[in-house]
Amino acid sequence: MNQLSDRINNLATSATLAMAAKARELRAEGKDIIGLSLGEPDFNTPDFIKDAAIEAINQNYNSYSPVDGYVELKEAIITKFKRDNNLNYTLPQVVVSTGAKQSLANIAAVMLNPGDEVILPCPYWVSYSDIVKLSDGVPVEVQTSIENDFKMTAEQLEAAITPKTKMIWYSSPCNPSGSVYSKAELRALADVLKKYPNIYIVSDEIYEHINFKGGHFSMAEFDDMYDRTITVNGVSKAFAMTGWRIGYIGAPDWIARACNKMQGQITSGANCIAQRAVITALEADPSSIKYMVDEFKERRSLILNLLSEIDGFKTNEPEGAFYVFPNISSYFGKTIKGKTINNASDFSLFLLEEALVATVTGEAFGNKDCIRISYAASQKDITEAIRRIKTALS
Ligand SMILES: Cc1ncc(COP(=O)(O)O)c(C=O)c1O
């Protein structure tokens, strides 16, 4: 008999991690799988950051840190927010967590009561809906279109708002679509939200630096949104530090205090060595990571060119992050190599089994017609993967 709680029984397994596990299984059977499913830079953490961690170990940073992070790290975050985002935060407004994922889980836990609705423009990052559900919130999906670059319009936002709406969560640059909201597009959303003062905003900016056109804008930069916006960021993507597990928020101080209280009962402060290393990462000029962004930009051109040569892949032009999110619905209903493809999950599985390429179904991101392909892989692997996909489908 299943003795587990309804909470865990109702929780979906992360689709990106599930696909990675399936790819690992096939590799163990000796299959040569190319993994384009994970949202993880394939670079190493820069040496100057690793050196800072080694120094912290030698300086005996081994005790519990303050729950919300070392003051020196919070100061570096405040300077970063000012330098890169024109945002003014004070120490009590900043909380350091074990990855942006924990920052988001804290926010859901401290902001949501049972039945509170959270608007998620689709496609959204895979964990948003389950993090919201874990805190008894109700995700409300808003379908966007590839024609509008997968961005939610002001009209769509307004139509989704109900008396139960508590929050809206989005990422820009977006995982999985790569879309970046312009200042004008965010202003249009803010003009709607102005009419609903009890709705709070999560602006997830973890891909901020992986932006190919520039012009990153934070919702909290608008004076009339500042008191209602929680700015989420972290070092996983920009600094190739996924395993170090450091994320952070800048928020109204009452929300930050609540996150601090929550974290104090669940995990305490984030890893002390990683925190010291992140001080060095954030104090560095963002130009120190430009070589990675330049490489991602080249790969984006490569993968878009290669995909344009395959029938039935319709893509937008991602302006940031390291994913393409092609609409592959023209394959639905077709049978290829004896396998019938009825939806994006079938298609992604077909690519894994017949092309030996791991991708992720769009269903995990709230979109039934697309798949996500990560180009955080070498140009050689990208080229070979798309060649295999083309062959398998032809
Ligand atoms: C949009 C988005 N937000 C948050 C996260 C979580 O990042 P972290 O590694 O800091 O927990 C990810 C990771 O994939 C992401 O893509």
The ligand as an SDF file (V2000), in Angstrom:
LIG
                    3D

 16 16  0  0  0  0  0  0  0  0999 V2000
   14.3750   29.7290  -15.4720 C   0  0  0  0  0  0  0  0  0  0  0  0
   15.1240   29.0160  -14.4040 C   0  0  0  0  0  0  0  0  0  0  0  0
   14.9650   29.4280  -13.1290 N   0  0  0  0  0  0  0  0  0  0  0  0
   15.6040   28.8100  -12.1220 C   0  0  0  0  0  0  0  0  0  0  0  0
   16.4520   27.7570  -12.3440 C   0  0  0  0  0  0  0  0  0  0  0  0
   17.1210   27.0990  -11.1670 C   0  0  0  0  0  0  0  0  0  0  0  0
   18.4520   27.4690  -11.0700 O   0  0  0  0  0  0  0  0  0  0  0  0
   19.4000   27.0200   -9.8860 P   0  0  0  0  0  0  0  0  0  0  0  0
   20.4220   26.1330  -10.4880 O   0  0  0  0  0  0  0  0  0  0  0  0
   20.0110   28.3120   -9.3670 O   0  0  0  0  0  0  0  0  0  0  0  0
   18.5780   26.3530   -8.8450 O   0  0  0  0  0  0  0  0  0  0  0  0
   16.6470   27.2910  -13.6420 C   0  0  0  0  0  0  0  0  0  0  0  0
   17.5000   26.1100  -13.9000 C   0  0  0  0  0  0  0  0  0  0  0  0
   17.3850   25.4220  -14.8820 O   0  0  0  0  0  0  0  0  0  0  0  0
   15.9720   27.9420  -14.6980 C   0  0  0  0  0  0  0  0  0  0  0  0
   16.1280   27.5470  -15.9630 O   0  0  0  0  0  0  0  0  0  0  0  0
  1  2  1  0
  2  3  1  0
  2 15  2  0
  3  4  2  0
  4  5  1  0
  5  6  1  0
  5 12  2  0
  6  7  1  0
  7  8  1  0
  8  9  2  0
  8 10  1  0
  8 11  1  0
 12 13  1  0
 12 15  1  0
 13 14  2  0
 15 16  1  0
M  END
$$$$
